[in-house]
Structures are given as structure tokens and as C-alpha cells.
Amino acid sequence: MNIISRQPSEAQPNRLAALARLPIFLDLHDKPAVLAGGSAGAAWKAELLAAAGAHVRIYAEELSTDMTHLLERGAAAGSLTHYARAWQPLDLNDAAIGIADCESKEEALAFQRACKVSGVICNTIDKRETCDFEFGSIVNRSPVVISISTTGGAPILAQAIRRRIETLLTPSLADWAQWAKEIRKDVMARLSAGPQRRAFWEHFADLALSSKAPSKSELNLDLLLQQASNKAPSQGRVTLVGSGPGDAELLTLKAVRALQSADVILFDDLVSDDVLELARREAQRMMVGKRARSPSCAQDDINALMLKLAKQGKHVVRLKSGDPMIFGRAGEEIENLRNVDIPVEVVPGITTASAFAASLGLSLTHRDHAQSVRFVTGHARTGELPSDLDWPGLAHATTSLVFYMAGRTGPIIARTLIEHGMTKDMPVLIGWSVSRINQGHCEMTLEQLANSTSNPAKGSPVLLCIGSAFANTETMKALQSLSLAS
């Protein structure tokens, strides 16, 4: 069989998906802001604007208790000034932002028109049709500020997301972020652009996200620079990263960190777009896909490309689907790199068999059914079934078998196992697109697989699972009953 070879190709950056709203962060420091209304909702907006440094002018004939208390205690930043009258269009002339709590749609439209005349961005509380922008749910670790928006469709969900994020970010992150602003000029002056600076800021970020902030007197830039220098590799390096079967949520934290620090990402056809979305935006991405009976990049070309890029001082992430150490040709790539002293690290991923079994609630080694599990390749370099498989061992009744890449070889696998003593009613599960939105599977007996003439996966990579551990489904029990009855 002839496999058409193709060269590694640089992938275009993923097109940014459609945004419901453009997230922006507005500088209101020392700028005037107009707030029309004295309600409790208006009080929250007044406090928010003042916290951002604005000088807030509040126009309201009557004030709620919340607004009264806010004016009494004052603002954390900026200023609050109350004018005991209704707003007027001229009040907006010098404003940077206008917000109103209007009782009627007509009043909201009037406020919006006045804002447009004055060139002021407008928000009318709880009246989206007259808003130029919307407020998100805020996580405040200033100068780190995170805003979550659901475009008004699910505010409770936005609040739940905010709470989840807040549990991950310690209050001391604010101190780390402030110190980053203070030392930035020194770092830029003392470190060269590129790998040196990135290594420093990655070390700084690791500390900020994992340790309590030191006091200002304890912050030692020289020590931080030395620590980052010790961590930074003196030459290029390669990290083999397992991306799992497709679901980005199955990535390990270490895999995400590798993707975020990569200069170049060499990825396979089967790596999902969701996984690539987690990579560093500036990283160069190159498709080095390998598919049986399809145009594929030669392994020698991939090896040569990794060497070339690493020798240029780059951090190369070789991103593979599943686990790189299971049918991922990692051994060949590691050997090739170590032969020329290129540092290489492996970040394991969740292999497809584990994800598939988990999705169905099945144990690969249920102690009532299997004392071992064997991962077996469904095709050799030729694309056919390997000629040297241990069929007597594979046919053992207490072994769970998982054949990878077995889309075309399933029937001959079944017939050969039957020839070596495996029972015809042995349960079989065929899975495809594991962990993805279009994941599917079908169930049958070994005899049915031996006699099958079609591939239910329709071109998707196939996982073939054989063994009594896969019998714990209602469909399989029914199939076995029919088989025994006949």
C-alpha cells in the first residue's frame, strides 16, 4: 500500500469565534461620570464608577437608603457629588460615561439620545435596548480585574462563574500584580526580549498563583531574576504533550502550562480545536498530521523539524492526541532528540480507552471479569494488522482487550480471536469520536463483529473493546441472550 507523504504545514491561527459583546476596560480615573437616579441599583453603579476613579455626579430628587448611606461613607476612590434635581442634557457635555435608572422606556430613550448628542457611552439600568454597553459580574483583584458577561441572558450563571474564579485567585494576587507594574521597566531593561523575559514572567506568574505575596520590603528583584534564570533552559527544548481524546477539560494542568509557554506547537490531525484554544496566542502552530491511508507527514520530517526548531532555541510542544506514550511514536521522537542532547519532557494525557470506558461507566479491570487489560494496535506500518501479535494470549477470557486504530481490521481481529479459542458471544464495544460532542458507540458480540461488513464510525478513528468487562450494559445482555438462545 502506498501512503502519500506530505510536508509539515503551518496552520493558520484559529479564527476568533463570534463575540456577543466586545470586552473592554475603560479608564475613568479623574474623569466625570453622570448618574441619573437615586435608587438602590443606581447606588451600586455609583460606587462602582467611583471605585474606578471617576468623579460621579448623581442627579436625583429623591435618594434611596442605599444611596444615602453611600454618600455618607464616601467612595473608595474618585468622588461622589449629589445634585438634588433631575438630570439635564447639558449635564452630559463633559462626561466620559452616562448611566441612568429610568422608570419608563421613554425616559430611557431620552437619556440615550442626550448621551449620543454629547458623545457619551450610555447604560440604562435593566433596559438593554437603550444601552451601549453592559456591566459584567466582576472579580476584583485590582489591578487584576476580571469581568464575566452572559449578555444579560443569565446573570445568576455569571455570578456563579465569578464565585468559582474567586475561589481560585487569592487576595494576594492584587499585590503580585501591583509589583509586576512596578518592576516591569527594570525587567525590560535587564532582560533581552524573547525567551529570557518570558521565562522571568512565567516564573513570576507561577509564584503569584501559587504562593502568598511577600511584603514590599521582601520583594527582591535580583533574587527573582536569578530564580528565573536557573529555571530557564539555556537552549531549546521539546515537550511531548498528550492532549487526551478531544475534550479540552480532560487536559492536565501541566499540559495547559506547556501549551501556554510554547513557542511552536506541532499538532496532529486528531487534536481538537478546543485544546488548541488553550495554547499561547503567539505560538506558531504547525500541522503534522498522521492518518492511515491518508496523506501524512513522514515521521522523519517531523523529527527533523523538531530538531531544527529546538536548535533555534525554541520551546517546541509536540501535541499528540491521547497519551503520547501509547501508540504515539513517542519512543522514536524521544530517542531522536536525546541523540543530539535536546532536552525533552513528556506530559502524559488521558488515553482514549480510559475516557471511553469512563463515559460508559465501565471498568476496564472489573475484578469479576478481567485480571488484566491490554492495549493493542489495530494496524502496523503497512496499514494492515500486525503479523506478530500474541493471539493465544489475547484470546484469554479474563483479559480486557482494547484495539486502537481498528476501523478496518475489526472483522479479521474477531475471526482470529475466535480461531484461538475466544467465545463467539464475547461482548464487543466499538467507540468513535471519544469525549467529543459526536461521540458514538455500538455494541455487538464477537461473532457479529466477525461477520460485519461495514464500519459504523464512518471515517472517525475507531476504538475496539473486547472482553467480558464490557458486558455490563442492557443492550449487551440482550445480545448475549439472543446469541445463547440460538
C-alpha positions, 0 to 999 in steps of 0.5 A: 500500500502506498501512503502519500507523504506530505510536508509539515504545514503551518496552520493558520491561527484559529479564527476568533469565534463570534463575540456577543459583546466586545470586552473592554476596560475603560479608564475613568480615573479623574474623569466625570461620570453622570448618574441619573437616579437615586435608587438602590441599583443606581447606588451600586453603579455609583460606587462602582464608577467611583471605585474606578476613579471617576468623579460621579455626579448623581442627579436625583430628587429623591435618594434611596437608603442605599444611596444615602448611606453611600454618600455618607461613607464616601467612595473608595476612590474618585468622588461622589457629588449629589445634585438634588434635581433631575438630570439635564442634557447639558449635564452630559457635555463633559462626561466620559460615561452616562448611566441612568435608572429610568422608570419608563422606556421613554425616559430611557430613550431620552437619556440615550439620545442626550448621551449620543448628542454629547458623545457619551457611552450610555447604560440604562439600568435593566433596559438593554435596548437603550444601552451601549454597553453592559456591566459584567459580574466582576472579580476584583483583584485590582489591578487584576480585574476580571469581568464575566458577561452572559449578555444579560441572558443569565446573570445568576450563571455569571455570578456563579462563574465569578464565585468559582474564579474567586475561589481560585485567585487569592487576595494576594494576587492584587499585590503580585500584580501591583509589583509586576507594574512596578518592576516591569521597566527594570525587567525590560531593561535587564532582560533581552526580549524573547525567551529570557523575559518570558521565562522571568514572567512565567516564573513570576506568574507561577509564584503569584498563583501559587504562593502568598505575596511577600511584603514590599520590603521582601520583594527582591528583584535580583533574587527573582531574576536569578530564580528565573534564570536557573529555571530557564533552559539555556537552549531549546527544548521539546515537550511531548504533550498528550492532549487526551481524546478531544475534550479540552477539560480532560487536559492536565494542568501541566499540559495547559502550562506547556501549551501556554509557554510554547513557542511552536506547537506541532499538532496532529490531525486528531487534536481538537480545536478546543485544546488548541484554544488553550495554547499561547496566542503567539505560538506558531502552530504547525500541522503534522498530521498522521492518518492511515491511508491518508496523506501524512507527514513522514515521521522523519520530517517531523523529527527533523523539524523538531530538531531544527526548531529546538536548535533555534532555541525554541520551546517546541510542544509536540501535541499528540492526541491521547497519551503520547506514550501509547501508540504515539511514536513517542519512543522514536521522537524521544530517542531522536532528540536525546541523540543530539542532547535536546532536552525533552519532557513528556506530559502524559494525557488521558488515553482514549480507552480510559475516557471511553470506558469512563463515559460508559461507566465501565471498568476496564479491570472489573475484578469479576471479569478481567485480571488484566487489560491490554492495549493493542494496535489495530494496524502496523506500518503497512496499514494492515494488522500486525503479523506478530501479535500474541493471539493465544494470549489475547484470546484469554477470557479474563483479559480486557482487550482494547484495539486502537486504530481498528476501523478496518481490521475489526472483522479479521481481529474477531475471526482470529480471536475466535480461531484461538479459542475466544467465545463467539458471544464475547461482548464487543464495544466499538467507540468513535469520536471519544469525549467529543460532542459526536461521540458514538458507540455500538455494541455487538458480540464477537461473532457479529463483529466477525461477520460485519461488513461495514464500519459504523464510525464512518471515517472517525478513528475507531476504538475496539473493546473486547472482553467480558468487562464490557458486558455490563450494559442492557443492550449487551445482555440482550445480545448475549441472550439472543446469541445463547438462545440460538 
